Amino acid sequence: MPDQRIVITRPLPADAVAMFKDTGFTNVWINPDDATLPRAEILEAIRGAHAVLTMPGDADINAEFFDAAGPQLLIVSNFAVGVDNIDLHEAARRGIIVGHTPNAVTEPTADIAWLLLLGAARRAHEAQRLARSGAWTGIGPSMLLGRRVVGKTLFIIGAGRIGQAVARRATGWNMTVLYHDLVPQPPMETPPISARRVGLDAGLPEADFVSLHTPLLPETHHLINADRLACMKTTAILINTSRGPVVDEAALVDALKSGRLAAAGLDVYEQEPRLQPGLAELDNVFLMPHIGSATVEDRRWMTEIAVNNVVAVLTGNEPPHPFPLPTP
């Protein structure tokens, strides 16, 4: 019904309100400020909503959230591929559909993984700082020596859409690709990637670069911990574009400080947007502010997917991109 209430918790790169109006839905409220709503304000804003279009920064979409919205809530459409901010068991118990935006984030996030990989390997932020400082006196034979990428071994942990996209790019660098996934992924093992599936603890010691693409689940929290960092080569580089808590950041800081690990490239953080103490001061970590999917084209696509998920449910249809829910 067009009078069903839709709430959008933060302004989007494309005009989601206009998209809803084009499909006949006019009862749309959008947070006017480009900032995450405080908890009390978001709970008040969603009262009476039939659909809520949420952001990954909207934490604790749980029983309290669903109670505040009311029993008429049909769908939470998350503006992200991950849904670790949503209590999926509670959503399933209440019959609330959860939507997400999987395809739109694949290629831009793979690009950012490679930006981090190359930036960390070639000490890009140190080089840019020097070039801007006015202190650069010219090229020197031992200046800012980094790590070679061509011909090295890349270990991909989590070989879904993004992991596979990262692996495809590795062929241009003539890399050996290993991967770890719960199930075999034929696209990884056939040319041109020709990757080998290995166990997690078998792949880490072999890898020159480790790129994380696993979802955040209870079993993947601190998947990369002090023990696993100690298994990696001292020349290895860790890349994380998945979710921050997949890495024990305190252990990572210790490994980077001690030289136990050569470098890291991060786009996500364990306590985002706060950084682990000591992380920002390290020269051997290349940091980005969670911009994996941040292109004009792909964020517009994400908006369209998130809107289409809502429109489908409110018109009695299956959403094009539902997130599978556990059995209630």
VEXTI-24400 format. One line per 10 residues: number of its first residue (from 1); for each residue x, y, z of N, C-alpha, C. Coordinates in Angstrom, 1 decimal, padded with zeros to 4 digits. Example, Ala and Ser with C-alpha at 12.3 -4.5 7.8 and 13.67 -1.06 7.14 Angstrom:
2
1	013.2/-005.7/007.8/012.3/-004.5/007.8/013.2/-003.3/007.8; 012.8/-002.2/007.1/013.7/-001.1/007.1/012.9/000.0/007.9 $
//
This chain:
328
1	000.8/-001.2/000.0/000.0/000.0/000.0/000.9/001.2/000.0; 000.6/002.2/-000.8/001.4/003.4/-000.9/001.5/004.2/000.3; 000.6/004.1/001.3/000.6/004.9/002.5/001.5/004.2/003.6; 002.1/003.0/003.3/002.9/002.4/004.2/004.1/003.2/004.5; 004.6/003.3/005.8/005.6/004.2/006.2/007.0/003.6/006.0; 007.9/004.3/005.3/009.2/003.9/005.1/010.2/004.9/005.8; 011.2/004.4/006.5/012.2/005.2/007.2/013.5/004.9/006.6; 014.3/006.0/006.3/015.7/005.9/005.8/016.5/006.5/006.8; 017.5/005.8/007.4/018.2/006.3/008.6/019.3/007.3/008.3; 019.7/007.5/007.0/020.7/008.4/006.7/020.6/008.8/005.2 $
11	021.0/010.0/004.8/020.9/010.3/003.4/021.8/009.4/002.5; 021.4/009.1/001.3/022.1/008.2/000.5/022.7/009.0/-000.8; 023.7/008.4/-001.4/024.3/009.0/-002.6/023.3/009.3/-003.7; 022.3/008.5/-003.9/021.2/008.7/-004.9/019.9/009.0/-004.1; 019.0/009.6/-004.9/017.8/010.1/-004.2/016.8/009.0/-004.0; 016.9/008.3/-002.8/016.1/007.2/-002.5/014.6/007.6/-002.4; 014.4/008.8/-001.8/013.0/009.3/-001.7/012.3/009.4/-003.0; 013.0/009.9/-004.0/012.4/010.0/-005.4/012.2/008.6/-006.0; 013.1/007.7/-005.7/012.9/006.3/-006.2/011.6/005.7/-005.6; 011.4/005.9/-004.3/010.2/005.4/-003.7/009.0/006.1/-004.3 $
21	009.0/007.4/-004.5/007.9/008.1/-005.0/007.6/007.7/-006.4; 008.6/007.3/-007.2/008.4/006.8/-008.6/007.6/005.5/-008.6; 007.6/004.8/-007.5/006.9/003.5/-007.4/005.6/003.6/-006.6; 005.3/004.9/-006.3/004.0/005.2/-005.6/004.0/005.3/-004.1; 005.2/005.2/-003.5/005.3/005.3/-002.0/005.7/006.7/-001.7; 004.9/007.4/-001.0/005.1/008.8/-000.7/005.3/009.0/000.8; 005.0/008.1/001.7/005.1/008.2/003.1/006.5/007.8/003.5; 007.5/008.7/003.2/008.9/008.3/003.4/009.5/009.4/004.3; 010.2/009.0/005.4/010.9/009.9/006.2/012.4/009.5/006.1; 013.2/010.6/005.9/014.7/010.3/005.8/015.4/011.2/006.8 $
31	016.3/010.7/007.5/017.2/011.5/008.4/017.8/012.6/007.6; 017.6/013.9/008.0/018.1/015.0/007.2/019.6/015.2/007.4; 020.2/014.6/008.4/021.6/014.8/008.7/022.4/013.7/008.3; 023.6/014.0/007.6/024.5/012.9/007.2/025.3/012.4/008.3; 024.6/011.7/009.3/025.3/011.2/010.5/024.4/010.1/011.0; 025.0/009.1/011.7/024.3/008.1/012.3/023.4/008.6/013.5; 022.2/008.3/013.5/021.3/008.8/014.5/021.6/008.2/015.9; 021.6/009.0/016.9/021.7/008.4/018.3/020.6/007.4/018.5; 020.9/006.5/019.4/020.0/005.3/019.7/018.6/005.8/020.0; 018.4/006.7/020.9/017.1/007.2/021.2/016.3/007.8/020.1 $
41	017.1/008.5/019.2/016.4/009.1/018.1/016.0/008.1/017.0; 016.9/007.1/016.8/016.5/006.2/015.7/015.3/005.3/016.2; 015.2/005.0/017.5/014.1/004.2/018.0/012.8/005.0/017.9; 012.9/006.3/018.1/011.7/007.2/017.9/011.3/007.3/016.4; 012.4/007.5/015.6/012.1/007.7/014.2/011.4/006.5/013.5; 011.7/005.3/013.9/011.2/004.1/013.2/009.8/003.7/013.7; 009.2/004.4/014.7/007.9/004.0/015.2/006.9/004.0/014.1; 006.1/002.9/013.9/005.1/002.8/012.9/005.6/002.5/011.5; 006.9/002.2/011.4/007.5/002.0/010.1/007.1/000.6/009.6; 006.8/000.5/008.3/006.6/-000.8/007.7/007.9/-001.4/007.1 $
51	008.8/-000.4/006.8/010.1/-000.8/006.2/011.1/000.2/006.7; 012.3/-000.2/007.1/013.4/000.6/007.5/014.6/000.3/006.6; 015.2/001.4/005.9/016.4/001.2/005.1/017.5/001.7/006.0; 018.3/000.7/006.4/019.3/001.0/007.5/020.7/001.0/006.9; 021.7/001.6/007.6/023.1/001.7/007.3/023.9/000.7/008.1; 025.1/000.3/007.6/025.9/-000.7/008.4/026.3/000.0/009.7; 026.3/001.3/009.8/026.7/001.9/011.1/025.5/002.0/012.1; 024.3/001.5/011.7/023.2/001.4/012.6/023.4/000.1/013.4; 023.9/000.3/014.6/024.2/-000.9/015.4/023.0/-001.4/016.1; 023.0/-002.7/016.5/022.0/-003.3/017.4/020.6/-003.2/016.8 $
61	020.4/-003.7/015.6/019.1/-003.8/015.0/018.6/-005.2/015.6; 017.9/-005.0/016.7/017.6/-006.2/017.5/016.2/-006.1/018.1; 015.9/-006.9/019.1/014.5/-006.9/019.6/014.0/-005.5/020.0; 014.9/-004.8/020.7/014.5/-003.4/021.1/014.2/-002.6/019.9; 014.9/-002.7/018.8/014.7/-002.0/017.5/013.3/-002.4/016.9; 013.1/-003.7/016.9/011.9/-004.2/016.3/010.7/-003.8/017.1; 010.8/-003.9/018.4/009.7/-003.5/019.3/009.4/-002.0/019.1; 010.4/-001.1/018.9/010.2/000.3/018.7/009.5/000.5/017.4; 009.8/-000.2/016.4/009.1/000.0/015.1/007.7/-000.5/015.2; 007.4/-001.6/015.8/006.1/-002.1/015.9/005.8/-003.4/015.1 $
71	004.7/-004.1/015.4/004.5/-005.4/014.7/004.2/-005.3/013.2; 004.0/-004.1/012.7/003.7/-003.9/011.3/005.0/-003.9/010.4; 006.2/-003.9/011.1/007.4/-003.9/010.4/007.6/-005.2/009.5; 007.8/-005.0/008.3/008.0/-006.1/007.3/009.4/-006.4/006.9; 010.2/-005.4/006.7/011.5/-005.5/006.2/012.5/-004.5/006.7; 013.7/-005.0/007.0/014.9/-004.1/007.2/015.8/-004.3/006.0; 016.0/-003.3/005.2/016.8/-003.3/004.0/018.2/-002.7/004.3; 019.2/-003.4/004.5/020.5/-002.9/004.9/021.3/-002.4/003.7; 021.8/-001.2/003.8/022.7/-000.6/002.8/024.1/-001.1/002.9; 024.2/-002.4/002.6/025.5/-003.1/002.8/025.4/-004.5/002.3 $
81	026.5/-005.2/002.1/026.4/-006.6/001.8/026.4/-007.4/003.2; 027.1/-006.9/004.2/027.1/-007.6/005.5/025.9/-007.2/006.3; 025.5/-008.1/007.1/024.3/-007.8/008.0/024.7/-008.1/009.5; 025.9/-008.0/009.8/026.3/-008.3/011.2/025.8/-007.3/012.2; 025.2/-006.2/011.8/024.6/-005.3/012.7/023.1/-005.7/013.0; 022.6/-006.7/012.4/021.2/-007.1/012.6/021.1/-008.5/013.3; 020.2/-008.6/014.2/020.0/-009.8/014.9/019.1/-010.7/014.0; 019.7/-011.6/013.3/019.0/-012.4/012.3/018.1/-013.4/012.9; 018.4/-013.9/014.0/017.6/-014.9/014.7/016.3/-014.2/015.2; 016.4/-013.0/015.7/015.2/-012.3/016.1/014.4/-011.9/015.0 $
91	015.0/-011.5/013.9/014.2/-011.1/012.7/013.5/-012.3/012.2; 014.1/-013.5/012.1/013.5/-014.7/011.7/012.3/-015.1/012.6; 012.5/-014.9/013.9/011.5/-015.3/014.8/010.2/-014.4/014.6; 010.4/-013.2/014.2/009.3/-012.3/014.0/008.8/-012.2/012.6; 009.4/-013.0/011.7/009.0/-013.0/010.3/009.4/-011.7/009.6; 010.4/-011.0/010.0/010.8/-009.8/009.4/011.9/-010.2/008.3; 011.7/-009.7/007.1/012.7/-010.0/006.0/013.9/-009.0/006.2; 015.0/-009.5/005.9/016.3/-008.7/005.9/016.8/-008.7/004.4; 017.0/-007.5/003.9/017.6/-007.3/002.6/019.0/-006.8/002.7; 019.8/-007.0/001.6/021.1/-006.5/001.6/021.5/-006.2/000.1 $
101	022.7/-005.7/-000.1/023.1/-005.2/-001.4/024.4/-005.9/-001.9; 024.3/-007.2/-002.2/025.5/-008.0/-002.4/026.3/-007.6/-003.7; 025.7/-007.6/-004.8/026.5/-007.5/-006.1/027.2/-006.2/-006.3; 026.5/-005.1/-005.8/027.1/-003.8/-006.0/028.4/-003.5/-005.4; 028.7/-004.2/-004.3/030.0/-004.0/-003.6/031.1/-004.8/-004.1; 030.9/-005.7/-005.0/031.9/-006.7/-005.3/033.2/-006.1/-005.9; 033.0/-005.5/-007.1/034.1/-005.0/-007.8/034.8/-003.8/-007.2; 034.1/-002.8/-006.6/034.8/-001.7/-006.0/035.6/-002.1/-004.7; 035.0/-003.1/-004.0/035.8/-003.6/-002.8/037.0/-004.4/-003.2; 036.9/-005.1/-004.3/038.1/-005.8/-004.8/039.2/-004.8/-005.2 $
111	038.7/-003.7/-005.8/039.7/-002.7/-006.2/040.4/-002.1/-004.9; 039.6/-001.8/-003.9/040.2/-001.3/-002.7/041.2/-002.3/-002.0; 040.8/-003.6/-002.1/041.7/-004.6/-001.5/043.1/-004.5/-002.2; 043.0/-004.3/-003.6/044.3/-004.2/-004.3/045.0/-002.9/-004.1; 044.2/-001.8/-003.9/044.8/-000.6/-003.5/045.6/-000.7/-002.2; 045.0/-001.4/-001.2/045.6/-001.6/000.1/046.9/-002.5/-000.1; 046.7/-003.5/-000.9/047.8/-004.5/-001.1/049.0/-003.7/-001.7; 048.8/-003.0/-002.8/049.9/-002.3/-003.4/050.4/-001.2/-002.5; 049.5/-000.5/-001.9/049.9/000.6/-001.0/050.8/000.2/000.1; 050.4/-000.9/000.8/051.1/-001.5/001.9/052.5/-002.0/001.4 $
121	052.4/-002.7/000.3/053.7/-003.3/-000.3/054.7/-002.3/-000.7; 054.2/-001.2/-001.2/055.1/-000.2/-001.8/055.2/001.1/-000.9; 054.7/001.0/000.3/054.9/002.0/001.3/054.4/003.4/000.8; 053.2/003.3/000.2/052.6/004.4/-000.5/052.4/005.7/000.4; 051.8/005.4/001.6/051.5/006.6/002.5/052.8/007.3/003.0; 053.9/006.5/003.2/055.1/007.1/003.6/055.7/007.9/002.4; 055.6/007.4/001.2/056.1/008.0/000.0/055.3/009.3/-000.3; 054.0/009.3/-000.1/053.2/010.5/-000.4/053.6/011.6/000.7; 053.7/011.2/001.9/054.1/012.1/003.0/055.4/012.8/002.7; 056.4/012.0/002.2/057.7/012.5/001.8/057.6/013.5/000.7 $
131	056.8/013.1/-000.4/056.7/014.0/-001.6/056.0/015.3/-001.2; 055.1/015.3/-000.3/054.4/016.5/000.1/055.2/017.4/001.1; 056.2/016.8/001.8/056.8/017.4/002.9/057.7/018.6/002.5; 058.3/018.6/001.3/059.3/019.5/001.0/060.7/019.1/001.4; 060.8/017.9/002.0/062.1/017.4/002.5/062.7/016.4/001.6; 062.0/016.1/000.5/062.6/015.1/-000.4/063.7/015.7/-001.2; 064.9/015.1/-001.2/066.1/015.6/-001.9/066.4/014.9/-003.1; 065.5/014.0/-003.6/065.8/013.2/-004.8/065.8/011.8/-004.6; 065.8/011.0/-005.7/065.8/009.6/-005.7/067.1/009.0/-005.0; 066.9/008.0/-004.2/068.1/007.4/-003.6/068.0/005.8/-003.7 $
141	069.1/005.1/-003.8/069.0/003.7/-004.1/068.4/002.9/-003.0; 068.4/003.4/-001.8/067.8/002.7/-000.6/066.6/003.3/-000.1; 066.0/004.3/-000.8/064.9/005.1/-000.3/063.6/004.3/-000.4; 062.9/004.1/000.7/061.5/003.6/000.8/061.4/002.2/000.0; 062.3/001.3/000.3/062.2/000.0/-000.3/061.0/-000.8/000.2; 060.2/-001.2/-000.8/059.0/-002.0/-000.4/059.1/-003.5/-000.7; 058.0/-004.1/-001.0/057.9/-005.5/-001.3/057.4/-005.7/-002.7; 058.0/-006.7/-003.4/057.6/-007.0/-004.7/056.2/-007.7/-004.7; 055.4/-007.5/-005.7/054.1/-008.2/-005.8/054.1/-009.2/-006.9; 054.7/-009.0/-008.0/054.7/-009.9/-009.1/055.3/-011.2/-008.7 $
151	054.6/-012.3/-009.1/055.1/-013.6/-008.8/055.0/-014.2/-007.4; 054.4/-013.4/-006.5/054.3/-013.8/-005.1/053.0/-014.7/-004.9; 052.8/-015.1/-003.7/051.7/-016.0/-003.3/050.7/-015.2/-002.5; 049.4/-015.2/-003.1/048.3/-014.5/-002.5/047.4/-015.6/-001.9; 047.0/-015.4/-000.6/046.1/-016.3/000.1/044.8/-015.6/000.4; 043.8/-016.0/-000.2/042.4/-015.4/000.0/041.6/-016.2/001.0; 041.2/-015.6/002.0/040.4/-016.2/003.1/038.9/-015.8/002.9; 038.1/-016.7/002.4/036.7/-016.3/002.1/036.6/-016.1/000.6; 036.2/-017.1/-000.2/036.2/-017.0/-001.7/034.8/-016.8/-002.2; 034.1/-015.9/-001.7/032.8/-015.5/-002.3/033.0/-014.6/-003.4 $
161	032.0/-013.7/-003.6/032.1/-012.8/-004.8/033.3/-011.9/-004.7; 033.5/-011.3/-003.6/034.7/-010.3/-003.5/036.0/-011.1/-003.5; 036.1/-012.2/-002.8/037.3/-012.9/-002.8/037.7/-013.4/-004.2; 036.7/-013.8/-005.0/036.9/-014.2/-006.4/037.3/-013.1/-007.3; 036.7/-011.9/-007.0/037.1/-010.7/-007.8/038.5/-010.3/-007.5; 039.0/-010.4/-006.3/040.3/-010.1/-005.9/041.3/-011.1/-006.6; 040.9/-012.4/-006.6/041.7/-013.4/-007.2/041.9/-013.2/-008.7; 040.8/-012.7/-009.4/040.9/-012.5/-010.8/041.9/-011.4/-011.1; 042.0/-010.4/-010.3/043.0/-009.3/-010.5/044.4/-009.8/-010.3; 044.6/-010.9/-009.5/045.9/-011.4/-009.2/046.6/-012.0/-010.4 $
171	045.8/-012.4/-011.4/046.4/-013.0/-012.6/047.2/-012.0/-013.3; 046.9/-010.7/-013.2/047.7/-009.6/-013.9/049.1/-009.5/-013.2; 049.3/-010.0/-012.1/050.5/-009.9/-011.4/051.2/-011.3/-011.3; 050.7/-012.2/-012.1/051.3/-013.5/-012.2/051.5/-014.2/-010.9; 050.5/-014.1/-010.0/050.6/-014.6/-008.6/050.1/-016.0/-008.5; 050.7/-016.7/-007.6/050.1/-018.0/-007.2/049.0/-017.7/-006.2; 047.8/-018.3/-006.4/046.7/-018.0/-005.5/046.3/-019.2/-004.7; 046.2/-019.1/-003.4/045.7/-020.1/-002.5/044.4/-019.5/-002.0; 043.4/-020.4/-001.6/042.2/-019.9/-001.0/041.8/-020.9/000.1; 041.1/-020.3/001.1/040.4/-021.0/002.1/038.9/-020.7/002.1 $
181	038.1/-021.7/002.0/036.7/-021.5/002.1/036.1/-022.8/002.7; 034.9/-022.7/003.3/034.3/-023.9/003.8/033.9/-024.9/002.8; 033.6/-024.5/001.6/033.3/-025.4/000.5/034.1/-025.0/-000.7; 034.4/-026.0/-001.6/035.2/-025.7/-002.8/034.5/-024.7/-003.7; 035.3/-023.9/-004.3/034.7/-022.8/-005.2/035.3/-023.0/-006.6; 034.6/-023.8/-007.4/035.2/-024.1/-008.8/035.7/-022.9/-009.6; 035.1/-021.7/-009.5/035.6/-020.6/-010.3/037.0/-020.2/-009.8; 037.4/-020.5/-008.6/038.7/-020.2/-008.1/039.7/-021.2/-008.6; 039.3/-022.4/-008.9/040.2/-023.5/-009.2/040.4/-023.7/-010.7; 039.7/-023.0/-011.5/039.8/-023.2/-013.0/040.5/-022.0/-013.5 $
191	041.2/-022.1/-014.7/041.9/-021.0/-015.3/040.9/-019.8/-015.5; 041.4/-018.6/-015.5/042.8/-018.2/-015.3/043.3/-018.1/-013.9; 042.4/-018.3/-012.9/042.9/-018.2/-011.5/043.7/-019.4/-011.1; 043.2/-020.6/-011.3/043.9/-021.8/-011.0/044.4/-021.9/-009.6; 043.5/-021.5/-008.7/043.9/-021.5/-007.2/043.9/-022.9/-006.6; 044.5/-023.0/-005.5/044.5/-024.2/-004.8/043.9/-024.0/-003.4; 042.9/-024.9/-003.1/042.2/-024.7/-001.8/043.0/-025.4/-000.7; 043.2/-024.7/000.4/044.0/-025.2/001.5/043.3/-024.8/002.8; 043.8/-025.5/003.8/043.3/-025.2/005.2/043.9/-023.8/005.6; 043.2/-023.2/006.5/043.6/-021.9/007.0/045.0/-021.9/007.5 $
201	045.3/-022.8/008.4/046.6/-022.8/009.1/047.7/-023.4/008.1; 047.3/-024.0/007.0/048.3/-024.5/006.0/048.6/-023.3/005.1; 047.6/-022.5/004.8/047.9/-021.4/003.8/048.7/-020.2/004.4; 048.5/-019.9/005.7/049.1/-018.7/006.2/050.7/-018.7/006.1; 051.3/-019.9/006.4/052.8/-019.8/006.4/053.3/-019.7/004.9; 052.5/-020.1/003.9/052.9/-020.0/002.5/052.8/-018.6/001.9; 051.9/-017.8/002.5/051.5/-016.6/001.8/052.4/-015.4/002.0; 052.6/-014.7/000.9/053.2/-013.4/000.9/052.2/-012.3/001.2; 051.0/-012.5/000.8/049.9/-011.6/001.0/048.7/-012.4/001.4; 048.0/-011.9/002.5/046.8/-012.6/003.0/045.7/-011.5/002.9 $
211	044.6/-011.9/002.2/043.5/-011.0/002.0/042.2/-011.6/002.5; 041.6/-010.8/003.4/040.4/-011.4/004.2/039.1/-010.9/003.5; 038.2/-011.9/003.3/036.9/-011.7/002.7/035.8/-012.5/003.3; 036.0/-012.9/004.5/035.0/-013.7/005.2/034.0/-012.8/005.9; 032.7/-013.3/006.0/031.7/-012.5/006.8/032.1/-012.5/008.3; 031.5/-011.6/009.0/031.7/-011.6/010.5/030.7/-012.5/011.1; 031.1/-013.6/011.7/030.2/-014.6/012.4/030.9/-014.9/013.7; 030.2/-015.5/014.6/030.9/-015.9/015.9/032.1/-016.7/015.7; 032.1/-017.5/014.7/033.3/-018.4/014.4/034.4/-017.7/013.7; 034.1/-016.5/013.1/035.2/-015.7/012.4/035.7/-014.5/013.2 $
221	035.1/-014.3/014.4/035.6/-013.2/015.3/037.0/-013.5/015.7; 038.0/-012.6/015.5/039.4/-012.8/015.8/039.9/-014.1/015.1; 039.4/-014.3/013.9/040.0/-015.4/013.1/041.5/-015.3/012.9; 041.9/-014.0/012.7/043.3/-013.7/012.7/043.7/-013.2/014.0; 044.4/-014.0/014.8/044.8/-013.7/016.2/046.3/-013.8/016.3; 046.8/-013.6/017.5/048.2/-013.6/017.8/048.9/-014.9/017.3; 048.2/-016.1/017.5/048.8/-017.3/017.1/048.9/-017.4/015.6; 047.9/-017.0/014.9/047.9/-017.1/013.4/048.8/-016.0/012.8; 048.9/-014.9/013.4/049.9/-013.9/012.9/051.3/-014.4/013.1; 051.5/-015.2/014.1/052.9/-015.8/014.4/053.2/-016.9/013.4 $
231	052.2/-017.4/012.7/052.4/-018.4/011.7/052.8/-017.8/010.3; 052.6/-016.6/010.1/052.8/-015.9/008.9/054.3/-015.6/008.7; 054.7/-015.4/007.5/056.1/-015.0/007.2/056.3/-013.6/007.8; 057.5/-013.3/008.2/057.8/-012.0/008.7/057.8/-011.0/007.6; 057.8/-011.4/006.3/057.8/-010.5/005.2/056.3/-010.4/004.6; 055.4/-011.0/005.3/054.0/-011.1/004.8/053.3/-009.8/005.1; 052.2/-009.6/004.3/051.4/-008.4/004.4/049.9/-008.9/004.5; 049.2/-008.3/005.5/047.8/-008.7/005.7/046.9/-007.6/005.2; 045.8/-007.9/004.5/044.9/-007.0/004.0/043.5/-007.4/004.5; 042.8/-006.4/005.0/041.4/-006.6/005.5/040.4/-005.6/004.9 $
241	039.5/-006.2/004.1/038.4/-005.4/003.6/037.0/-006.1/004.0; 037.1/-007.0/004.9/035.9/-007.7/005.3/035.2/-007.0/006.4; 035.5/-007.4/007.6/034.9/-006.7/008.8/036.1/-006.6/009.8; 036.1/-005.5/010.6/037.2/-005.3/011.5/037.4/-006.4/012.5; 036.4/-006.9/013.2/036.6/-007.8/014.3/037.1/-009.2/013.8; 037.2/-009.4/012.5/037.8/-010.7/012.0/039.3/-010.7/012.5; 039.9/-009.5/012.7/041.3/-009.4/013.1/041.3/-009.0/014.6; 042.2/-009.6/015.4/042.5/-009.1/016.7/043.5/-008.0/016.5; 042.9/-006.7/016.6/043.8/-005.6/016.2/044.9/-005.3/017.3; 044.6/-005.6/018.5/045.7/-005.5/019.5/046.9/-006.4/019.2 $
251	046.6/-007.6/018.8/047.6/-008.6/018.3/048.3/-008.1/017.1; 047.5/-007.5/016.2/048.1/-007.0/014.9/049.1/-005.8/015.2; 048.7/-004.9/016.1/049.6/-003.8/016.4/050.9/-004.4/017.0; 050.8/-005.3/017.8/052.0/-005.9/018.4/052.9/-006.6/017.3; 052.3/-007.3/016.4/053.0/-007.9/015.3/053.7/-006.9/014.4; 053.0/-005.8/014.1/053.6/-004.8/013.2/054.7/-004.0/013.9; 054.5/-003.8/015.2/055.5/-003.1/016.0/056.8/-003.9/016.1; 056.6/-005.2/016.4/057.8/-006.0/016.6/058.5/-006.5/015.4; 057.9/-006.3/014.2/058.5/-006.8/013.0/058.1/-008.2/012.7; 057.2/-008.8/013.5/056.7/-010.1/013.3/055.9/-010.2/012.0 $
261	055.4/-009.1/011.6/054.6/-009.0/010.3/055.1/-007.7/009.6; 055.3/-007.8/008.3/056.0/-006.7/007.6/055.0/-005.5/007.5; 053.8/-005.7/007.1/052.9/-004.6/006.9/051.4/-005.1/006.9; 050.5/-004.1/006.9/049.1/-004.4/006.8/048.4/-003.3/006.0; 047.3/-003.6/005.4/046.4/-002.6/004.7/045.0/-002.9/005.2; 044.4/-001.8/005.8/043.1/-002.0/006.4/042.1/-001.0/005.9; 040.9/-001.4/005.6/039.8/-000.5/005.3/038.6/-000.7/006.3; 038.8/-001.6/007.2/037.8/-001.8/008.3/038.5/-002.0/009.6; 037.7/-001.8/010.7/038.4/-001.7/012.0/037.5/-002.4/013.1; 038.2/-002.9/014.1/037.5/-003.7/015.1/036.5/-002.9/015.9 $
271	036.8/-001.7/016.2/035.9/-000.8/016.9/035.5/000.4/016.1; 035.3/000.2/014.9/035.0/001.3/013.9/034.0/002.3/014.4; 034.2/003.6/014.3/035.4/004.3/013.6/036.6/004.5/014.4; 036.6/004.0/015.7/037.8/004.2/016.5/038.9/003.2/016.1; 040.1/003.7/016.1/041.2/002.8/015.8/041.9/002.2/017.0; 042.4/001.0/016.9/043.1/000.4/018.0/044.3/001.3/018.4; 044.5/001.6/019.7/045.6/002.4/020.1/046.9/001.9/019.5; 047.7/002.8/019.0/049.0/002.5/018.4/048.9/002.3/016.9; 047.7/002.0/016.3/047.7/001.6/014.9/048.0/002.8/014.0; 047.4/004.0/014.3/047.6/005.1/013.4/049.1/005.6/013.4 $
281	049.8/005.3/014.4/051.2/005.8/014.5/052.2/005.0/013.7; 051.7/003.8/013.3/052.7/002.9/012.6/052.8/003.3/011.2; 054.1/003.3/010.7/054.4/003.5/009.3/054.1/002.3/008.4; 054.1/001.1/009.0/053.9/-000.1/008.1/052.5/-000.6/008.1; 051.5/000.4/008.2/050.1/000.0/008.0/049.5/001.1/007.1; 048.8/000.7/006.1/048.1/001.6/005.1/046.7/001.6/005.4; 046.1/002.7/005.8/044.8/002.8/006.4/043.8/003.6/005.5; 042.6/003.1/005.3/041.6/003.7/004.6/040.3/003.7/005.4; 039.4/004.7/005.3/038.2/004.8/006.2/037.0/004.1/005.6; 037.1/002.8/005.5/035.9/002.0/005.1/035.3/002.6/003.8 $
291	036.1/002.6/002.7/035.5/003.1/001.4/035.5/002.1/000.4; 035.3/000.8/000.8/035.4/-000.3/-000.2/034.5/-000.2/-001.3; 033.2/000.2/-001.1/032.2/000.3/-002.2/032.0/001.8/-002.6; 032.9/002.7/-002.2/032.6/004.1/-002.4/033.0/004.6/-003.8; 032.2/004.2/-004.8/032.2/004.9/-006.1/030.8/005.4/-006.4; 030.8/006.5/-007.2/029.5/007.1/-007.5/028.5/006.0/-008.1; 029.1/005.2/-009.0/028.2/004.3/-009.7/027.7/003.2/-008.8; 028.6/002.7/-008.0/028.3/001.5/-007.1/027.4/001.9/-005.9; 027.6/003.1/-005.4/026.7/003.5/-004.3/025.3/003.8/-004.8; 025.2/004.3/-006.0/023.9/004.5/-006.6/023.2/003.1/-006.8 $
301	024.0/002.2/-007.3/023.5/000.8/-007.5/023.0/000.2/-006.2; 023.8/000.4/-005.1/023.4/000.0/-003.8/022.1/000.6/-003.3; 021.9/001.9/-003.6/020.7/002.6/-003.3/019.5/001.9/-004.0; 019.7/001.7/-005.3/018.6/001.1/-006.1/018.3/-000.3/-005.6; 019.3/-001.1/-005.2/019.0/-002.5/-004.7/018.2/-002.4/-003.3; 018.7/-001.5/-002.4/018.1/-001.4/-001.1/016.6/-000.9/-001.3; 016.4/000.0/-002.2/015.0/000.5/-002.4/014.2/-000.6/-003.0; 014.7/-001.3/-004.0/014.0/-002.4/-004.7/013.6/-003.5/-003.7; 014.5/-003.8/-002.7/014.1/-004.8/-001.7/012.9/-004.4/-000.9; 012.8/-003.1/-000.6/011.7/-002.6/000.2/010.4/-002.6/-000.7 $
311	010.5/-002.1/-001.9/009.3/-002.0/-002.7/008.7/-003.4/-003.0; 009.6/-004.3/-003.2/009.1/-005.7/-003.5/008.3/-006.2/-002.3; 008.9/-006.1/-001.1/008.2/-006.6/000.1/006.9/-005.9/000.4; 006.9/-004.6/000.2/005.7/-003.8/000.5/004.6/-004.0/-000.5; 004.9/-004.5/-001.7/003.9/-004.9/-002.7/003.6/-006.3/-002.7; 004.1/-007.1/-001.7/003.7/-008.5/-001.6/004.5/-009.4/-002.4; 005.7/-009.0/-002.8/006.6/-009.9/-003.6/007.9/-010.2/-002.8; 008.6/-011.2/-003.4/009.9/-011.6/-002.8/010.9/-010.5/-003.1; 011.7/-010.1/-002.2/012.8/-009.1/-002.5/013.8/-009.7/-003.4; 014.4/-008.9/-004.3/015.4/-009.4/-005.2/016.7/-009.9/-004.5 $
321	017.0/-009.3/-003.3/018.2/-009.6/-002.6/018.0/-009.8/-001.1; 017.3/-010.9/-000.7/017.1/-011.2/000.7/018.4/-011.8/001.2; 018.6/-011.6/002.5/019.7/-012.3/003.2/019.1/-013.6/003.9; 019.7/-014.7/003.6/019.1/-015.9/004.2/019.1/-015.9/005.7; 017.9/-016.2/006.3/017.7/-016.1/007.7/017.8/-017.5/008.3; 018.3/-017.6/009.6/018.3/-018.9/010.3/016.8/-019.4/010.5; 016.7/-020.7/010.8/015.4/-021.2/011.1/015.0/-020.7/012.5; 013.8/-020.1/012.6/013.4/-019.5/013.9/013.4/-020.6/015.0 $
//
